[in-house]
Amino acid sequence: MQYIVVSSAEFTYPDLFDYPSASSAVDAFSARGTYATWQVLLRGLDSPEADVRFEDLPEGVTPEIYTLVPVQVERNHGIPDDGRKPHWPERVAPYWLYDCFRPFDGTLEVTEGQGGLYFALKCERGMTPGVYHPTLTVNGTPIPVTLEVYAATLPEETLKIIVGYSRAPLEKFHGLTPGTPEYDALDRKYLAALRRLHQNMMYVGGVGAEEVEPNRWKFDFSGLIHMIETYEAAGMKYFNLPSVGWRKSWSAPTILLRGSIPSMSYEGYCYLTQYLPALRDVLVEHGWLERCVMGVADEPNDANCTEFRALCGLIHKIVPEIRLCDAMSYGNLHGALDVWVPLNAEYDRHRAEIETFRQNGAEIWHYVCCGPREYGYINRFMDYPLLSTRYLHWGNYKYDLTGFLHWAANCYQPGQDPFTLNCPEHHNTDAVCFLPAGDTHILYPGKGEPWISARLEAERESAEEYEMLKKLAETNKPLADEICESVFRSFRDVEYDVAKFTAAKRRLLAALS
């Protein structure tokens, strides 16, 4: 059996055994309060059975071991006809990729004699910093390990992160019935996986409404209350309330409320003046008002920007206490929102204009989805380098963006098996497209539990690095800025050399120590 050690900042594949970061020894490092991570690829396997053992782990270190599971990238969606450019895509499809991590149960996923493992050593906050040399053996083969635990301690999280979570896979893939103890237990496991990446904000719904007589409404908030309480119990702190409106088409000028009520109609006015104060009162009663934002009509554009701004103004007049937040591209929307969530490429192109919103009291986040899919811009796609995902929250630090949004943690499309189909057909109002690889998920429906991914782990580390950069900036902002600039210059200009990224991360930990 042969082995190589590969950085956790680099994607690995079941048909490749040569990587820029490959080594014959583990050189792992971590702050206290988080994980030291790496991958091991094995070749010449004649059985899926594997014996993996640690000895002499220091006090305060707990090992987590995962089996690398190959998933298919069947196409490079959106790549121009004039050919590939460096890292776009990173690899020409179709191919198989180790994006899924299954908790190690003594077996590997073997493809033509090759398999692999992902290691995450949790270093407790109170452990003694230092350099350690635990023993790792895989199938009787010793692998040298150096583990450096820095004195730096992971700061408490401040970045707001929301990634769309769907409960539908609990029925579809796990065969569970809503309301049963088994369903609720699995739901908690999914939420725990999201908390692992430091997600602290959730989309919520569950508001019932009945028109009891013309323009007289009765509301039931019990579903909303139960949902928020469930998410709070899982460790979530912030909530994105149900969006007020929607559109039949991306090009439609009219925003509709509660099914089909035109937002600018008298009926719409009656609905809003009853619904919004009732919603506010529920939030105040439960102490949630300051921790909530509310969508208006997702991703407004030039066709509906005037009505969008008018609707935002009406909502602000009725309930000025509820902050409004929407994902958007730059357009004629000035002054409408309290929390602006531009696509990272839109922020890059219109930074000067968007920053004026901050000057007038607004909060600025950023988001990615099926776009940007343009040369240079980072995103969390499976056919981009893994460092592309890793840099998402370095962008939050660079530009002081206090939140991040993505629409999908596990939002598999109809007929999609995420182990074999990762560019599914997607329908959104009247728009139909094929999504880029991995846009629908960073969690996999495993056997009785969610399985995490390489991209989830990359985003977790990115969120932690954001907090470390912010912490360092409190005492030495020029150094924090210089470390960031050494690998992240803009959303379309980042360093893809794993060795240079690793050096920057070590500098950050050393500075905090």
Secondary structure as UniProt FT lines:
FT   STRAND          2..6
FT   TURN            8..9
FT   TURN            14..15
FT   TURN            20..21
FT   STRAND          26..32
FT   STRAND          34..43
FT   STRAND          52..55
FT   TURN            59..60
FT   STRAND          61..73
FT   TURN            77..78
FT   TURN            81..82
FT   TURN            86..87
FT   STRAND          95..103
FT   TURN            112..113
FT   STRAND          114..123
FT   TURN            125..126
FT   STRAND          130..132
FT   STRAND          135..138
FT   TURN            139..140
FT   STRAND          141..143
FT   STRAND          145..153
FT   STRAND          160..163
FT   HELIX           168..172
FT   TURN            173..174
FT   TURN            178..179
FT   HELIX           181..196
FT   TURN            197..198
FT   STRAND          201..203
FT   STRAND          208..213
FT   TURN            214..215
FT   STRAND          216..220
FT   HELIX           222..233
FT   TURN            234..235
FT   STRAND          238..241
FT   STRAND          245..246
FT   TURN            250..251
FT   STRAND          256..257
FT   TURN            258..260
FT   STRAND          261..262
FT   TURN            263..264
FT   HELIX           266..286
FT   HELIX           289..291
FT   STRAND          292..294
FT   TURN            302..304
FT   HELIX           305..318
FT   TURN            320..321
FT   STRAND          323..328
FT   TURN            334..335
FT   STRAND          339..343
FT   HELIX           344..349
FT   HELIX           351..359
FT   TURN            360..361
FT   STRAND          363..364
FT   STRAND          366..367
FT   TURN            375..376
FT   TURN            382..383
FT   HELIX           386..390
FT   HELIX           392..399
FT   STRAND          403..406
FT   TURN            414..415
FT   TURN            418..420
FT   STRAND          425..428
FT   TURN            429..430
FT   STRAND          431..434
FT   TURN            437..440
FT   STRAND          444..445
FT   STRAND          450..453
FT   HELIX           454..487
FT   STRAND          488..490
FT   TURN            491..492
FT   STRAND          493..494
FT   HELIX           498..512
//
